[in-house]
């Protein structure tokens, strides 16, 4: 089991620089901490080769693809009005 799970939006280890650099420095700077990475990506085509050598204290990298999920059309059209009415109560 990991000590820390990082939820990252389309960055490490696939994109160099910026947030990815910071994440890599943090992970390599804490070799006694075990990390898991949940990488949120638009599509599988956006998951390219890794730009960083992933350190040994990263136990897992799981990619979740936002555009892989499809809602049933009936669910959206039937319940949209009721959902708006529900949220409007709180507004």
PDB file of N, CA, C and O in Angstrom, chain B, residues numbered from 101:
ATOM      1  N   UNK B 101       0.837  -1.175   0.000  1.00  0.00           N
ATOM      2  CA  UNK B 101       0.000   0.000   0.000  1.00  0.00           C
ATOM      3  C   UNK B 101       0.887   1.244   0.000  1.00  0.00           C
ATOM      4  O   UNK B 101       1.902   1.302   0.693  1.00  0.00           O
ATOM      5  N   UNK B 102       0.485   2.223  -0.783  1.00  0.00           N
ATOM      6  CA  UNK B 102       1.240   3.470  -0.881  1.00  0.00           C
ATOM      7  C   UNK B 102       0.978   4.367   0.323  1.00  0.00           C
ATOM      8  O   UNK B 102      -0.053   4.267   0.988  1.00  0.00           O
ATOM      9  N   UNK B 103       1.940   5.240   0.579  1.00  0.00           N
ATOM     10  CA  UNK B 103       1.775   6.258   1.621  1.00  0.00           C
ATOM     11  C   UNK B 103       1.017   7.466   1.080  1.00  0.00           C
ATOM     12  O   UNK B 103       0.223   8.084   1.789  1.00  0.00           O
ATOM     13  N   UNK B 104       1.276   7.797  -0.197  1.00  0.00           N
ATOM     14  CA  UNK B 104       0.702   8.997  -0.811  1.00  0.00           C
ATOM     15  C   UNK B 104       0.201   8.648  -2.204  1.00  0.00           C
ATOM     16  O   UNK B 104       0.887   7.972  -2.971  1.00  0.00           O
ATOM     17  N   UNK B 105      -1.000   9.116  -2.523  1.00  0.00           N
ATOM     18  CA  UNK B 105      -1.521   8.996  -3.884  1.00  0.00           C
ATOM     19  C   UNK B 105      -1.607  10.398  -4.469  1.00  0.00           C
ATOM     20  O   UNK B 105      -2.297  11.267  -3.936  1.00  0.00           O
ATOM     21  N   UNK B 106      -0.902  10.603  -5.565  1.00  0.00           N
ATOM     22  CA  UNK B 106      -0.945  11.895  -6.257  1.00  0.00           C
ATOM     23  C   UNK B 106      -1.957  11.800  -7.398  1.00  0.00           C
ATOM     24  O   UNK B 106      -1.862  10.912  -8.246  1.00  0.00           O
ATOM     25  N   UNK B 107      -2.909  12.704  -7.416  1.00  0.00           N
ATOM     26  CA  UNK B 107      -3.876  12.778  -8.506  1.00  0.00           C
ATOM     27  C   UNK B 107      -3.409  13.911  -9.414  1.00  0.00           C
ATOM     28  O   UNK B 107      -3.434  15.082  -9.035  1.00  0.00           O
ATOM     29  N   UNK B 108      -2.983  13.541 -10.614  1.00  0.00           N
ATOM     30  CA  UNK B 108      -2.363  14.511 -11.529  1.00  0.00           C
ATOM     31  C   UNK B 108      -3.170  14.600 -12.816  1.00  0.00           C
ATOM     32  O   UNK B 108      -3.654  13.594 -13.336  1.00  0.00           O
ATOM     33  N   UNK B 109      -3.304  15.798 -13.308  1.00  0.00           N
ATOM     34  CA  UNK B 109      -4.099  16.066 -14.485  1.00  0.00           C
ATOM     35  C   UNK B 109      -3.203  16.212 -15.710  1.00  0.00           C
ATOM     36  O   UNK B 109      -2.717  17.303 -16.006  1.00  0.00           O
ATOM     37  N   UNK B 110      -2.988  15.114 -16.415  1.00  0.00           N
ATOM     38  CA  UNK B 110      -2.266  15.152 -17.679  1.00  0.00           C
ATOM     39  C   UNK B 110      -0.834  15.632 -17.605  1.00  0.00           C
ATOM     40  O   UNK B 110      -0.359  16.286 -18.534  1.00  0.00           O
ATOM     41  N   UNK B 111      -0.132  15.327 -16.526  1.00  0.00           N
ATOM     42  CA  UNK B 111       1.244  15.817 -16.388  1.00  0.00           C
ATOM     43  C   UNK B 111       2.213  14.649 -16.244  1.00  0.00           C
ATOM     44  O   UNK B 111       2.472  13.926 -17.207  1.00  0.00           O
ATOM     45  N   UNK B 112       2.731  14.473 -15.070  1.00  0.00           N
ATOM     46  CA  UNK B 112       3.775  13.495 -14.771  1.00  0.00           C
ATOM     47  C   UNK B 112       3.280  12.087 -14.997  1.00  0.00           C
ATOM     48  O   UNK B 112       2.150  11.781 -14.616  1.00  0.00           O
ATOM     49  N   UNK B 113       4.042  11.240 -15.580  1.00  0.00           N
ATOM     50  CA  UNK B 113       5.397  11.377 -16.117  1.00  0.00           C
ATOM     51  C   UNK B 113       5.442  11.641 -17.618  1.00  0.00           C
ATOM     52  O   UNK B 113       6.487  11.470 -18.245  1.00  0.00           O
ATOM     53  N   UNK B 114       4.309  12.060 -18.202  1.00  0.00           N
ATOM     54  CA  UNK B 114       4.206  12.148 -19.659  1.00  0.00           C
ATOM     55  C   UNK B 114       4.576  13.503 -20.248  1.00  0.00           C
ATOM     56  O   UNK B 114       4.856  13.599 -21.443  1.00  0.00           O
ATOM     57  N   UNK B 115       4.582  14.546 -19.433  1.00  0.00           N
ATOM     58  CA  UNK B 115       4.873  15.900 -19.926  1.00  0.00           C
ATOM     59  C   UNK B 115       6.070  16.443 -19.151  1.00  0.00           C
ATOM     60  O   UNK B 115       6.102  16.370 -17.922  1.00  0.00           O
ATOM     61  N   UNK B 116       7.045  16.984 -19.862  1.00  0.00           N
ATOM     62  CA  UNK B 116       8.238  17.526 -19.205  1.00  0.00           C
ATOM     63  C   UNK B 116       7.997  18.959 -18.754  1.00  0.00           C
ATOM     64  O   UNK B 116       7.267  19.713 -19.397  1.00  0.00           O
ATOM     65  N   UNK B 117       8.627  19.324 -17.629  1.00  0.00           N
ATOM     66  CA  UNK B 117       8.580  20.703 -17.147  1.00  0.00           C
ATOM     67  C   UNK B 117       7.392  20.977 -16.247  1.00  0.00           C
ATOM     68  O   UNK B 117       6.534  20.117 -16.047  1.00  0.00           O
ATOM     69  N   UNK B 118       7.352  22.191 -15.706  1.00  0.00           N
ATOM     70  CA  UNK B 118       6.232  22.652 -14.902  1.00  0.00           C
ATOM     71  C   UNK B 118       5.903  21.761 -13.719  1.00  0.00           C
ATOM     72  O   UNK B 118       6.778  21.414 -12.925  1.00  0.00           O
ATOM     73  N   UNK B 119       4.643  21.395 -13.610  1.00  0.00           N
ATOM     74  CA  UNK B 119       4.171  20.555 -12.506  1.00  0.00           C
ATOM     75  C   UNK B 119       4.922  19.227 -12.483  1.00  0.00           C
ATOM     76  O   UNK B 119       5.252  18.722 -11.409  1.00  0.00           O
ATOM     77  N   UNK B 120       5.191  18.664 -13.639  1.00  0.00           N
ATOM     78  CA  UNK B 120       5.896  17.380 -13.701  1.00  0.00           C
ATOM     79  C   UNK B 120       7.267  17.461 -13.051  1.00  0.00           C
ATOM     80  O   UNK B 120       7.668  16.541 -12.338  1.00  0.00           O
ATOM     81  N   UNK B 121       7.990  18.547 -13.286  1.00  0.00           N
ATOM     82  CA  UNK B 121       9.313  18.720 -12.668  1.00  0.00           C
ATOM     83  C   UNK B 121       9.195  18.765 -11.147  1.00  0.00           C
ATOM     84  O   UNK B 121       9.979  18.141 -10.432  1.00  0.00           O
ATOM     85  N   UNK B 122       8.215  19.503 -10.671  1.00  0.00           N
ATOM     86  CA  UNK B 122       7.995  19.615  -9.232  1.00  0.00           C
ATOM     87  C   UNK B 122       7.642  18.262  -8.622  1.00  0.00           C
ATOM     88  O   UNK B 122       8.160  17.894  -7.568  1.00  0.00           O
ATOM     89  N   UNK B 123       6.756  17.524  -9.293  1.00  0.00           N
ATOM     90  CA  UNK B 123       6.354  16.197  -8.798  1.00  0.00           C
ATOM     91  C   UNK B 123       7.551  15.256  -8.776  1.00  0.00           C
ATOM     92  O   UNK B 123       7.748  14.527  -7.803  1.00  0.00           O
ATOM     93  N   UNK B 124       8.346  15.265  -9.829  1.00  0.00           N
ATOM     94  CA  UNK B 124       9.515  14.378  -9.893  1.00  0.00           C
ATOM     95  C   UNK B 124      10.522  14.708  -8.781  1.00  0.00           C
ATOM     96  O   UNK B 124      11.065  13.807  -8.141  1.00  0.00           O
ATOM     97  N   UNK B 125      10.762  15.995  -8.560  1.00  0.00           N
ATOM     98  CA  UNK B 125      11.680  16.404  -7.491  1.00  0.00           C
ATOM     99  C   UNK B 125      11.144  15.973  -6.121  1.00  0.00           C
ATOM    100  O   UNK B 125      11.904  15.520  -5.266  1.00  0.00           O
ATOM    101  N   UNK B 126       9.846  16.116  -5.925  1.00  0.00           N
ATOM    102  CA  UNK B 126       9.249  15.737  -4.653  1.00  0.00           C
ATOM    103  C   UNK B 126       9.381  14.232  -4.416  1.00  0.00           C
ATOM    104  O   UNK B 126       9.752  13.807  -3.322  1.00  0.00           O
ATOM    105  N   UNK B 127       9.083  13.436  -5.422  1.00  0.00           N
ATOM    106  CA  UNK B 127       9.144  11.977  -5.286  1.00  0.00           C
ATOM    107  C   UNK B 127      10.580  11.510  -5.057  1.00  0.00           C
ATOM    108  O   UNK B 127      10.833  10.694  -4.170  1.00  0.00           O
ATOM    109  N   UNK B 128      11.512  12.019  -5.846  1.00  0.00           N
ATOM    110  CA  UNK B 128      12.909  11.598  -5.681  1.00  0.00           C
ATOM    111  C   UNK B 128      13.506  12.124  -4.378  1.00  0.00           C
ATOM    112  O   UNK B 128      14.435  11.523  -3.838  1.00  0.00           O
ATOM    113  N   UNK B 129      12.982  13.237  -3.870  1.00  0.00           N
ATOM    114  CA  UNK B 129      13.472  13.809  -2.620  1.00  0.00           C
ATOM    115  C   UNK B 129      12.966  13.093  -1.374  1.00  0.00           C
ATOM    116  O   UNK B 129      13.441  13.351  -0.268  1.00  0.00           O
ATOM    117  N   UNK B 130      12.005  12.200  -1.553  1.00  0.00           N
ATOM    118  CA  UNK B 130      11.449  11.442  -0.423  1.00  0.00           C
ATOM    119  C   UNK B 130      11.499   9.945  -0.723  1.00  0.00           C
ATOM    120  O   UNK B 130      10.455   9.315  -0.897  1.00  0.00           O
ATOM    121  N   UNK B 131      12.695   9.374  -0.786  1.00  0.00           N
ATOM    122  CA  UNK B 131      12.822   7.965  -1.182  1.00  0.00           C
ATOM    123  C   UNK B 131      12.186   6.970  -0.204  1.00  0.00           C
ATOM    124  O   UNK B 131      11.933   5.825  -0.578  1.00  0.00           O
ATOM    125  N   UNK B 132      11.927   7.381   1.031  1.00  0.00           N
ATOM    126  CA  UNK B 132      11.327   6.475   2.013  1.00  0.00           C
ATOM    127  C   UNK B 132       9.801   6.477   1.969  1.00  0.00           C
ATOM    128  O   UNK B 132       9.159   5.694   2.670  1.00  0.00           O
ATOM    129  N   UNK B 133       9.222   7.349   1.153  1.00  0.00           N
ATOM    130  CA  UNK B 133       7.770   7.433   1.010  1.00  0.00           C
ATOM    131  C   UNK B 133       7.373   6.692  -0.266  1.00  0.00           C
ATOM    132  O   UNK B 133       7.983   6.879  -1.318  1.00  0.00           O
ATOM    133  N   UNK B 134       6.336   5.844  -0.158  1.00  0.00           N
ATOM    134  CA  UNK B 134       5.830   5.106  -1.322  1.00  0.00           C
ATOM    135  C   UNK B 134       4.688   5.901  -1.953  1.00  0.00           C
ATOM    136  O   UNK B 134       3.760   6.325  -1.265  1.00  0.00           O
ATOM    137  N   UNK B 135       4.767   6.097  -3.271  1.00  0.00           N
ATOM    138  CA  UNK B 135       3.783   6.887  -4.004  1.00  0.00           C
ATOM    139  C   UNK B 135       3.003   6.033  -4.994  1.00  0.00           C
ATOM    140  O   UNK B 135       3.526   5.068  -5.552  1.00  0.00           O
ATOM    141  N   UNK B 136       1.754   6.399  -5.200  1.00  0.00           N
ATOM    142  CA  UNK B 136       0.940   5.918  -6.313  1.00  0.00           C
ATOM    143  C   UNK B 136       0.515   7.161  -7.085  1.00  0.00           C
ATOM    144  O   UNK B 136       0.336   8.233  -6.506  1.00  0.00           O
ATOM    145  N   UNK B 137       0.357   7.010  -8.382  1.00  0.00           N
ATOM    146  CA  UNK B 137      -0.030   8.141  -9.213  1.00  0.00           C
ATOM    147  C   UNK B 137      -1.305   7.782  -9.966  1.00  0.00           C
ATOM    148  O   UNK B 137      -1.385   6.746 -10.626  1.00  0.00           O
ATOM    149  N   UNK B 138      -2.292   8.652  -9.855  1.00  0.00           N
ATOM    150  CA  UNK B 138      -3.509   8.551 -10.639  1.00  0.00           C
ATOM    151  C   UNK B 138      -3.441   9.687 -11.647  1.00  0.00           C
ATOM    152  O   UNK B 138      -3.551  10.859 -11.286  1.00  0.00           O
ATOM    153  N   UNK B 139      -3.261   9.335 -12.900  1.00  0.00           N
ATOM    154  CA  UNK B 139      -3.072  10.333 -13.955  1.00  0.00           C
ATOM    155  C   UNK B 139      -4.356  10.459 -14.760  1.00  0.00           C
ATOM    156  O   UNK B 139      -4.788   9.507 -15.410  1.00  0.00           O
ATOM    157  N   UNK B 140      -4.962  11.642 -14.712  1.00  0.00           N
ATOM    158  CA  UNK B 140      -6.196  11.896 -15.459  1.00  0.00           C
ATOM    159  C   UNK B 140      -5.810  12.460 -16.823  1.00  0.00           C
ATOM    160  O   UNK B 140      -5.199  13.524 -16.922  1.00  0.00           O
ATOM    161  N   UNK B 141      -6.176  11.733 -17.862  1.00  0.00           N
ATOM    162  CA  UNK B 141      -5.818  12.108 -19.227  1.00  0.00           C
ATOM    163  C   UNK B 141      -7.087  12.205 -20.067  1.00  0.00           C
ATOM    164  O   UNK B 141      -8.085  11.560 -19.746  1.00  0.00           O
ATOM    165  N   UNK B 142      -7.068  13.006 -21.146  1.00  0.00           N
ATOM    166  CA  UNK B 142      -8.254  13.108 -22.000  1.00  0.00           C
ATOM    167  C   UNK B 142      -8.591  11.776 -22.697  1.00  0.00           C
ATOM    168  O   UNK B 142      -9.715  11.284 -22.592  1.00  0.00           O
ATOM    169  N   UNK B 143      -7.616  11.205 -23.403  1.00  0.00           N
ATOM    170  CA  UNK B 143      -7.825   9.964 -24.155  1.00  0.00           C
ATOM    171  C   UNK B 143      -6.562   9.106 -24.069  1.00  0.00           C
ATOM    172  O   UNK B 143      -5.503   9.611 -23.697  1.00  0.00           O
ATOM    173  N   UNK B 144      -6.657   7.819 -24.406  1.00  0.00           N
ATOM    174  CA  UNK B 144      -5.447   6.989 -24.422  1.00  0.00           C
ATOM    175  C   UNK B 144      -4.371   7.513 -25.381  1.00  0.00           C
ATOM    176  O   UNK B 144      -3.181   7.295 -25.153  1.00  0.00           O
ATOM    177  N   UNK B 145      -4.783   8.200 -26.450  1.00  0.00           N
ATOM    178  CA  UNK B 145      -3.810   8.743 -27.409  1.00  0.00           C
ATOM    179  C   UNK B 145      -2.962   9.847 -26.783  1.00  0.00           C
ATOM    180  O   UNK B 145      -1.869  10.143 -27.267  1.00  0.00           O
ATOM    181  N   UNK B 146      -3.463  10.457 -25.710  1.00  0.00           N
ATOM    182  CA  UNK B 146      -2.712  11.511 -25.033  1.00  0.00           C
ATOM    183  C   UNK B 146      -1.667  10.959 -24.071  1.00  0.00           C
ATOM    184  O   UNK B 146      -0.819  11.703 -23.579  1.00  0.00           O
ATOM    185  N   UNK B 147      -1.725   9.654 -23.802  1.00  0.00           N
ATOM    186  CA  UNK B 147      -0.738   9.023 -22.937  1.00  0.00           C
ATOM    187  C   UNK B 147       0.411   8.581 -23.828  1.00  0.00           C
ATOM    188  O   UNK B 147       0.345   7.550 -24.498  1.00  0.00           O
ATOM    189  N   UNK B 148       1.443   9.372 -23.818  1.00  0.00           N
ATOM    190  CA  UNK B 148       2.595   9.085 -24.661  1.00  0.00           C
ATOM    191  C   UNK B 148       3.685   8.434 -23.817  1.00  0.00           C
ATOM    192  O   UNK B 148       3.441   8.028 -22.681  1.00  0.00           O
ATOM    193  N   UNK B 149       4.860   8.341 -24.366  1.00  0.00           N
ATOM    194  CA  UNK B 149       5.955   7.740 -23.600  1.00  0.00           C
ATOM    195  C   UNK B 149       6.316   8.613 -22.403  1.00  0.00           C
ATOM    196  O   UNK B 149       6.120   9.828 -22.409  1.00  0.00           O
ATOM    197  N   UNK B 150       6.837   7.971 -21.404  1.00  0.00           N
ATOM    198  CA  UNK B 150       7.203   8.672 -20.175  1.00  0.00           C
ATOM    199  C   UNK B 150       8.417   9.557 -20.424  1.00  0.00           C
ATOM    200  O   UNK B 150       9.402   9.114 -21.014  1.00  0.00           O
ATOM    201  N   UNK B 151       8.348  10.802 -19.975  1.00  0.00           N
ATOM    202  CA  UNK B 151       9.442  11.766 -20.135  1.00  0.00           C
ATOM    203  C   UNK B 151      10.412  11.722 -18.961  1.00  0.00           C
ATOM    204  O   UNK B 151      11.500  12.295 -19.023  1.00  0.00           O
ATOM    205  N   UNK B 152      10.015  11.044 -17.899  1.00  0.00           N
ATOM    206  CA  UNK B 152      10.848  10.927 -16.702  1.00  0.00           C
ATOM    207  C   UNK B 152      11.072   9.458 -16.407  1.00  0.00           C
ATOM    208  O   UNK B 152      10.211   8.622 -16.679  1.00  0.00           O
ATOM    209  N   UNK B 153      12.236   9.147 -15.848  1.00  0.00           N
ATOM    210  CA  UNK B 153      12.472   7.809 -15.335  1.00  0.00           C
ATOM    211  C   UNK B 153      11.761   7.755 -13.987  1.00  0.00           C
ATOM    212  O   UNK B 153      12.121   8.465 -13.049  1.00  0.00           O
ATOM    213  N   UNK B 154      10.760   6.911 -13.911  1.00  0.00           N
ATOM    214  CA  UNK B 154       9.945   6.852 -12.701  1.00  0.00           C
ATOM    215  C   UNK B 154      10.754   6.170 -11.599  1.00  0.00           C
ATOM    216  O   UNK B 154      11.229   5.050 -11.786  1.00  0.00           O
ATOM    217  N   UNK B 155      10.916   6.839 -10.447  1.00  0.00           N
ATOM    218  CA  UNK B 155      11.707   6.281  -9.351  1.00  0.00           C
ATOM    219  C   UNK B 155      11.086   4.998  -8.779  1.00  0.00           C
ATOM    220  O   UNK B 155       9.896   4.737  -8.955  1.00  0.00           O
ATOM    221  N   UNK B 156      11.900   4.224  -8.104  1.00  0.00           N
ATOM    222  CA  UNK B 156      11.463   2.955  -7.530  1.00  0.00           C
ATOM    223  C   UNK B 156      10.433   3.087  -6.422  1.00  0.00           C
ATOM    224  O   UNK B 156       9.735   2.121  -6.115  1.00  0.00           O
ATOM    225  N   UNK B 157      10.324   4.267  -5.812  1.00  0.00           N
ATOM    226  CA  UNK B 157       9.336   4.427  -4.748  1.00  0.00           C
ATOM    227  C   UNK B 157       7.940   4.775  -5.282  1.00  0.00           C
ATOM    228  O   UNK B 157       7.023   5.046  -4.506  1.00  0.00           O
ATOM    229  N   UNK B 158       7.787   4.764  -6.616  1.00  0.00           N
ATOM    230  CA  UNK B 158       6.456   4.887  -7.217  1.00  0.00           C
ATOM    231  C   UNK B 158       5.955   3.463  -7.431  1.00  0.00           C
ATOM    232  O   UNK B 158       6.487   2.721  -8.257  1.00  0.00           O
ATOM    233  N   UNK B 159       4.929   3.097  -6.680  1.00  0.00           N
ATOM    234  CA  UNK B 159       4.419   1.726  -6.725  1.00  0.00           C
ATOM    235  C   UNK B 159       3.485   1.464  -7.895  1.00  0.00           C
ATOM    236  O   UNK B 159       3.424   0.346  -8.407  1.00  0.00           O
ATOM    237  N   UNK B 160       2.756   2.493  -8.321  1.00  0.00           N
ATOM    238  CA  UNK B 160       1.836   2.276  -9.435  1.00  0.00           C
ATOM    239  C   UNK B 160       1.491   3.597 -10.112  1.00  0.00           C
ATOM    240  O   UNK B 160       1.501   4.665  -9.500  1.00  0.00           O
ATOM    241  N   UNK B 161       1.185   3.476 -11.399  1.00  0.00           N
ATOM    242  CA  UNK B 161       0.656   4.593 -12.173  1.00  0.00           C
ATOM    243  C   UNK B 161      -0.609   4.073 -12.843  1.00  0.00           C
ATOM    244  O   UNK B 161      -0.572   3.114 -13.614  1.00  0.00           O
ATOM    245  N   UNK B 162      -1.718   4.717 -12.538  1.00  0.00           N
ATOM    246  CA  UNK B 162      -2.996   4.337 -13.139  1.00  0.00           C
ATOM    247  C   UNK B 162      -3.485   5.511 -13.964  1.00  0.00           C
ATOM    248  O   UNK B 162      -3.600   6.630 -13.466  1.00  0.00           O
ATOM    249  N   UNK B 163      -3.774   5.245 -15.234  1.00  0.00           N
ATOM    250  CA  UNK B 163      -4.289   6.273 -16.128  1.00  0.00           C
ATOM    251  C   UNK B 163      -5.802   6.144 -16.225  1.00  0.00           C
ATOM    252  O   UNK B 163      -6.339   5.063 -16.467  1.00  0.00           O
ATOM    253  N   UNK B 164      -6.474   7.271 -16.031  1.00  0.00           N
ATOM    254  CA  UNK B 164      -7.929   7.328 -16.169  1.00  0.00           C
ATOM    255  C   UNK B 164      -8.215   8.280 -17.321  1.00  0.00           C
ATOM    256  O   UNK B 164      -7.692   9.394 -17.368  1.00  0.00           O
ATOM    257  N   UNK B 165      -9.054   7.825 -18.251  1.00  0.00           N
ATOM    258  CA  UNK B 165      -9.332   8.621 -19.448  1.00  0.00           C
ATOM    259  C   UNK B 165     -10.732   9.213 -19.372  1.00  0.00           C
ATOM    260  O   UNK B 165     -11.726   8.487 -19.341  1.00  0.00           O
ATOM    261  N   UNK B 166     -10.797  10.527 -19.341  1.00  0.00           N
ATOM    262  CA  UNK B 166     -12.058  11.239 -19.177  1.00  0.00           C
ATOM    263  C   UNK B 166     -13.016  10.941 -20.325  1.00  0.00           C
ATOM    264  O   UNK B 166     -14.209  10.744 -20.092  1.00  0.00           O
ATOM    265  N   UNK B 167     -12.523  10.905 -21.542  1.00  0.00           N
ATOM    266  CA  UNK B 167     -13.400  10.742 -22.703  1.00  0.00           C
ATOM    267  C   UNK B 167     -13.737   9.282 -22.991  1.00  0.00           C
ATOM    268  O   UNK B 167     -14.379   8.999 -24.003  1.00  0.00           O
ATOM    269  N   UNK B 168     -13.329   8.354 -22.143  1.00  0.00           N
ATOM    270  CA  UNK B 168     -13.713   6.959 -22.310  1.00  0.00           C
ATOM    271  C   UNK B 168     -15.110   6.692 -21.759  1.00  0.00           C
ATOM    272  O   UNK B 168     -15.746   5.699 -22.113  1.00  0.00           O
ATOM    273  N   UNK B 169     -15.579   7.578 -20.896  1.00  0.00           N
ATOM    274  CA  UNK B 169     -16.888   7.363 -20.285  1.00  0.00           C
ATOM    275  C   UNK B 169     -17.965   7.977 -21.162  1.00  0.00           C
ATOM    276  O   UNK B 169     -17.873   9.138 -21.559  1.00  0.00           O
ATOM    277  N   UNK B 170     -18.971   7.197 -21.455  1.00  0.00           N
ATOM    278  CA  UNK B 170     -20.089   7.679 -22.267  1.00  0.00           C
ATOM    279  C   UNK B 170     -21.378   7.541 -21.457  1.00  0.00           C
ATOM    280  O   UNK B 170     -21.664   6.484 -20.896  1.00  0.00           O
ATOM    281  N   UNK B 171     -22.140   8.617 -21.407  1.00  0.00           N
ATOM    282  CA  UNK B 171     -23.438   8.569 -20.753  1.00  0.00           C
ATOM    283  C   UNK B 171     -24.474   8.063 -21.745  1.00  0.00           C
ATOM    284  O   UNK B 171     -24.389   8.330 -22.944  1.00  0.00           O
ATOM    285  N   UNK B 172     -25.430   7.347 -21.239  1.00  0.00           N
ATOM    286  CA  UNK B 172     -26.537   6.921 -22.087  1.00  0.00           C
ATOM    287  C   UNK B 172     -27.372   8.145 -22.419  1.00  0.00           C
ATOM    288  O   UNK B 172     -27.699   8.939 -21.537  1.00  0.00           O
ATOM    289  N   UNK B 173     -27.713   8.297 -23.681  1.00  0.00           N
ATOM    290  CA  UNK B 173     -28.471   9.463 -24.123  1.00  0.00           C
ATOM    291  C   UNK B 173     -29.780   9.592 -23.361  1.00  0.00           C
ATOM    292  O   UNK B 173     -30.165  10.698 -22.979  1.00  0.00           O
ATOM    293  N   UNK B 174     -30.474   8.472 -23.131  1.00  0.00           N
ATOM    294  CA  UNK B 174     -31.749   8.518 -22.417  1.00  0.00           C
ATOM    295  C   UNK B 174     -31.573   9.106 -21.022  1.00  0.00           C
ATOM    296  O   UNK B 174     -32.408   9.887 -20.565  1.00  0.00           O
ATOM    297  N   UNK B 175     -30.502   8.736 -20.353  1.00  0.00           N
ATOM    298  CA  UNK B 175     -30.260   9.213 -18.997  1.00  0.00           C
ATOM    299  C   UNK B 175     -30.094  10.730 -18.991  1.00  0.00           C
ATOM    300  O   UNK B 175     -30.626  11.410 -18.113  1.00  0.00           O
ATOM    301  N   UNK B 176     -29.375  11.249 -19.943  1.00  0.00           N
ATOM    302  CA  UNK B 176     -29.126  12.693 -20.002  1.00  0.00           C
ATOM    303  C   UNK B 176     -30.411  13.456 -20.316  1.00  0.00           C
ATOM    304  O   UNK B 176     -30.748  14.410 -19.615  1.00  0.00           O
ATOM    305  N   UNK B 177     -31.123  13.049 -21.352  1.00  0.00           N
ATOM    306  CA  UNK B 177     -32.285  13.820 -21.777  1.00  0.00           C
ATOM    307  C   UNK B 177     -33.452  13.697 -20.803  1.00  0.00           C
ATOM    308  O   UNK B 177     -34.176  14.669 -20.589  1.00  0.00           O
ATOM    309  N   UNK B 178     -33.643  12.538 -20.218  1.00  0.00           N
ATOM    310  CA  UNK B 178     -34.769  12.339 -19.313  1.00  0.00           C
ATOM    311  C   UNK B 178     -34.598  13.069 -17.997  1.00  0.00           C
ATOM    312  O   UNK B 178     -35.558  13.636 -17.477  1.00  0.00           O
ATOM    313  N   UNK B 179     -33.409  13.066 -17.456  1.00  0.00           N
ATOM    314  CA  UNK B 179     -33.218  13.572 -16.105  1.00  0.00           C
ATOM    315  C   UNK B 179     -32.626  14.983 -16.043  1.00  0.00           C
ATOM    316  O   UNK B 179     -32.485  15.543 -14.955  1.00  0.00           O
ATOM    317  N   UNK B 180     -32.287  15.550 -17.167  1.00  0.00           N
ATOM    318  CA  UNK B 180     -31.649  16.860 -17.161  1.00  0.00           C
ATOM    319  C   UNK B 180     -32.528  17.909 -16.491  1.00  0.00           C
ATOM    320  O   UNK B 180     -32.056  18.655 -15.633  1.00  0.00           O
ATOM    321  N   UNK B 181     -33.791  17.975 -16.873  1.00  0.00           N
ATOM    322  CA  UNK B 181     -34.695  18.971 -16.305  1.00  0.00           C
ATOM    323  C   UNK B 181     -34.819  18.779 -14.797  1.00  0.00           C
ATOM    324  O   UNK B 181     -34.777  19.758 -14.052  1.00  0.00           O
ATOM    325  N   UNK B 182     -34.968  17.556 -14.336  1.00  0.00           N
ATOM    326  CA  UNK B 182     -35.084  17.284 -12.900  1.00  0.00           C
ATOM    327  C   UNK B 182     -33.810  17.638 -12.160  1.00  0.00           C
ATOM    328  O   UNK B 182     -33.861  18.138 -11.037  1.00  0.00           O
ATOM    329  N   UNK B 183     -32.668  17.383 -12.782  1.00  0.00           N
ATOM    330  CA  UNK B 183     -31.397  17.723 -12.147  1.00  0.00           C
ATOM    331  C   UNK B 183     -31.259  19.232 -11.982  1.00  0.00           C
ATOM    332  O   UNK B 183     -30.837  19.712 -10.930  1.00  0.00           O
ATOM    333  N   UNK B 184     -31.614  19.972 -13.022  1.00  0.00           N
ATOM    334  CA  UNK B 184     -31.548  21.428 -12.924  1.00  0.00           C
ATOM    335  C   UNK B 184     -32.476  21.939 -11.829  1.00  0.00           C
ATOM    336  O   UNK B 184     -32.107  22.831 -11.065  1.00  0.00           O
ATOM    337  N   UNK B 185     -33.668  21.381 -11.755  1.00  0.00           N
ATOM    338  CA  UNK B 185     -34.614  21.790 -10.715  1.00  0.00           C
ATOM    339  C   UNK B 185     -34.049  21.495  -9.329  1.00  0.00           C
ATOM    340  O   UNK B 185     -34.197  22.296  -8.407  1.00  0.00           O
ATOM    341  N   UNK B 186     -33.407  20.349  -9.191  1.00  0.00           N
ATOM    342  CA  UNK B 186     -32.817  19.959  -7.910  1.00  0.00           C
ATOM    343  C   UNK B 186     -31.706  20.935  -7.483  1.00  0.00           C
ATOM    344  O   UNK B 186     -31.685  21.393  -6.341  1.00  0.00           O
ATOM    345  N   UNK B 187     -30.796  21.244  -8.396  1.00  0.00           N
ATOM    346  CA  UNK B 187     -29.701  22.154  -8.067  1.00  0.00           C
ATOM    347  C   UNK B 187     -30.188  23.594  -7.903  1.00  0.00           C
ATOM    348  O   UNK B 187     -29.589  24.379  -7.168  1.00  0.00           O
ATOM    349  N   UNK B 188     -31.269  23.929  -8.586  1.00  0.00           N
ATOM    350  CA  UNK B 188     -31.817  25.270  -8.462  1.00  0.00           C
ATOM    351  C   UNK B 188     -32.318  25.541  -7.039  1.00  0.00           C
ATOM    352  O   UNK B 188     -32.291  26.686  -6.587  1.00  0.00           O
ATOM    353  N   UNK B 189     -32.769  24.513  -6.337  1.00  0.00           N
ATOM    354  CA  UNK B 189     -33.212  24.672  -4.945  1.00  0.00           C
ATOM    355  C   UNK B 189     -32.084  25.220  -4.078  1.00  0.00           C
ATOM    356  O   UNK B 189     -32.323  26.027  -3.180  1.00  0.00           O
ATOM    357  N   UNK B 190     -30.876  24.791  -4.343  1.00  0.00           N
ATOM    358  CA  UNK B 190     -29.724  25.217  -3.535  1.00  0.00           C
ATOM    359  C   UNK B 190     -29.224  26.593  -3.934  1.00  0.00           C
ATOM    360  O   UNK B 190     -28.611  27.298  -3.133  1.00  0.00           O
ATOM    361  N   UNK B 191     -29.486  26.967  -5.163  1.00  0.00           N
ATOM    362  CA  UNK B 191     -29.047  28.264  -5.646  1.00  0.00           C
ATOM    363  C   UNK B 191     -29.888  29.358  -5.012  1.00  0.00           C
ATOM    364  O   UNK B 191     -29.677  30.538  -5.291  1.00  0.00           O
TER     365      UNK B 191
END
